[in-house]
């Protein structure tokens, strides 16, 4: 078993979980910055947005976890925002980050969906790396199994669901990067992220033993279903709106009759 503590600084424990989440975010930001430059968007605007979205995402991930685990916090609210005690839910982080991104793009008067497309590959890559923090914490594992790739966790050989999700997310990352240079409309990559990530999370969550529950329902599975539906609706609506009925989709921005670019589509 690996020690979840990487090292100490003046008695303060620095855990692998935090290191991997931080590394994942940094690498994700680097990927998005590359795409921002490649697609001619303003780097400083993205960095400004990231400086707001990342703290909001961490806060959202924590509050989401606490909300669906209230029985452990209702008498100890002072610990609810103690991130060092663990308990982050990626769905809460994504929701909070998207809200910040939406209002920031409205403020800058740029297309929310265009920027969301640029951000999604970096987000899913950060998720893939961050999942390895669960490995060092020996958490987010599945039921006992005799499969040859089972890992010995909590006294038994179990499904390494953190590994399943990390590998799935890496596959989605490759797909999003591939499609980003071939997309037909703004919002396409964001829709693929919603459907691709959520499809994997839906089945992987069913193998876990530590799911957040809403009565008999696994919260992550419920949210995943809603995200798949939202992604499919977004893909259909944005694609239909961009190409029009009976038209061939185009991979370049349409222009008006005088050659000027069209108004920003929010």
ABEGO torsion letter per residue (X at the ends): XBBABABBBGGBBBBAAAAAAAAAAAAAAAAAAAAAAAAGBBAAAAAAAAAAAAAAAAAAAAAAAAAAAAAAAAABAAAAABAAAEGBBAAAAAAAAAAAAAAAAAAAGBBAAAAAAAAAAAAAAAAAAAAAAAAAAGBGBBBBBABAABBBBGGBBBBBAAAAAAAAAAAAAAAAAAAAAABABBGAAAAAAAAAAAAAAAAAAAABAABBBBEABBAAAAAAAAAAAAAAAAAAAAAAAAAEBGBBBBABBBBBAAGBBBBBBX
